[in-house]
Amino acid sequence: MRATLADRLPVEFVRTNWNRELELHTTRAALPALMLLLRDTPALDFAQLMDVCGVDWPQRAERFDVVYNLLSLTRNERVRVIVTTDEREPVASVSLLWPTATWFEREAWDMYGITFAGLADLRRILTDYGFEGHPLRKDFPLTGFSEVRYDAEAGRVVYEPVKLTQDFRNFDFLSPWEAMTTLPGDEKVHLNRIEGPEKGSETP
């Protein structure tokens, strides 16, 4: 694979620690040509697109990884292709190479807000058409932006802003163990201690 791709496209080859699987990191501009080579080169023959998904790294300038999982049935081999992008820069759609990518790319847009240039049917697929935001982004509030209820007077389901009695919308990214400085019950520890004899006192 290195001999086929390395001299023709900007590709970084990485072997993952998990099961030693091969990852190809490339640029958005080189993605269409790379995917065409992976599918149509007889020595590679990655004819099946298994999945397209996203990963959110909010601390990075290009916060999203777009991950393509490919399978070669003739060679019994898998490869993972990764490109990075942000909220504004679209990634070229691979739906013309693999029509099933239409569903995967719609899901990535719905969940993360990743846009795909050339995708003819870019609309929500898992959330409602009136849904606000992209729920798999790590800065998306766990309570969402709106709540749904049935309004008997209007005779329909209505959307309203989330109303919480307490402020549950602000979260830090610490794990529970890092954020916890005391444990429940610590205030009772002194009640269970057996007091020893005071200094200078004689034991009867």
Disulfide bonds with the S-S distance in Angstrom:
none
